[in-house]
Amino acid sequence: MWTSKVLPSSATFPEETEVDHSRCAADTGVEEEAAKVKAEVSGIFNRGVGIRLFTEDNIEYIDAASGTFNLALGYDHPSLVKELREQVGKLVHMSSHFTEPYVADLLRQLLKDAPAKIDAGWMRDITGSTANECAVKVAQKYTGATDVISLFLSHHGQTLFTTGISGNAFRRAEFPNASAGNGICVPGPYCFRCHYKSTYPRCDLLCADAIADFIEYASSGSVACMIVEPVLGNGGNIVPPPGYFKRLRQICDEHQILLIADEVQTGLGRTGFMYASTSMDIQPNIITLAKGLGGIGVPVGAVLMEERINGLQKHEHSFTSGSNMLSLVAAKKTVEVLSEPGFLENVRKNGELLGKLLQGLKKKHGCIGDVRGIGLMWGLEIVSDHNAPDSAKTTAIVDRAFEAQRLILRGSRYGFGNVVKVRPALVSTQDDLTEIVDRLSKTISSID
């Protein structure tokens, strides 16, 4: 198994414990200092090796965010680089009408590990946004219904429609057409900050049961589907508690609603399994994929579904570059690499290590209110006194890590949130993970 070559480097829920957050009170001028340091950065990245980026001056940075969370196999996985170079020399693009045999071959691979009943697919997208639009089209056409249920803090894309059904108002503020009239946003399973001021498991999954009330009283009476992320990534790496998805499936069945699993972030090994839908027993009718499907950053999207609901015609959802040869080659080789014996097992093993190391940071730094994640998808919730969200300090940590520790991280909600996301590529070694957490700890200490 190939791993990052440069250096020798299960879901958790909040504990009801008191933490001394005074140790993490923000220093005066933290934001100003971070901005000043950022302004001094020079150099342009021009090379990527494993999970590292290098500037034109050969200065090395560790990428703990997997690019824009789309580099499942790092920057230069040799198997993909070889296949893509060969394909560029033969054929880059032809009409999707002629790529259908290649699509069929890839879909057979993708469906091999898909959840039960998922036995068909659609590959005319190169981004998760339009893959999610495709999924909603499939649901609306099959059911004849209109409304789409999503969760607070969810993120389903950047198109006007997917912005409209995502759970963040600030992304819609300047764009009137991004307000989806048939979108219903409901409180999500955010245990650390429960919308209903309850505590798991005493809550008896109230956040799931309440969805039935939204269907009854807040919908148009015509609900086509519910779309959910197995882990709410952009919203703060929120991992639903055990039993949530089982309850969700029951509610959807009772109201004849299709369930869409948006696996743009969690799919293709990120959680230690090919699909989070399988390991978390979501039992979706439709799964959307993108990001990591391209392995080293090649744009590609896919929609997997039950054959019985697959009623779209080609003219109803197609894009110029959908199912182009480079995308198909990259996706095929990515699935092959992930399917190698021991690969996903290693992701699970390394995910457990990363979780333990990050939990250690929580004991050391009082500004970390919660550590949650699964596989190689983790988040640190940054808080001030009394567990209040501290987005300013979160931004300062991300900036300082880059400038002082040459560590690339990302904050939740496009910098409006208070979660530091730690999501290195699946090829990261244990030494890589140790180095990432060490640099992160030094960063937080410098701000405490």
Buried (B, 14 or more C-beta within 10 A) or exposed (E): EBBBBBBEBEBBBBEEEEBEBEEBBBEEEBBEBBBEBEEEEEEEBEEBBBBBBBBEEEEEBBBBBBBEBBBBBBBBBEBBBEBBEEBEEEEBBEEBEEBEEBBEEBBEBBBEBBBEEBBBBBBBBBBBBBBBBBBBBBBBBBBEBBBBBBBBBBBBBBBBBBBBBBBBEEBBEEEEEBEBEBBBBBBBBBBBBBBEEBEBEEBEBBBBBBBBEBBEEBBEEEBBBBBBBBBBBBBBBBBBBBBBBBBBBBBBEEBEBBBBBBBBBBBBBBBBBBBBBBBBEBBBBBBBBBBBBBBBBBBBBBBBBBEEBBEBEEEEBBBEBBBBBBBBBBBBBBBBBBBEEEBBEBBBEBBBBBBEBBBEBBEEBBBBBBBBBBBBBBBBBBBBEEBEBBBBBBBBBBBBBBBBBBBBBBBBBEEEBBBBBBBBBBBBBBBBBBBBBBBBBBBBEBBB
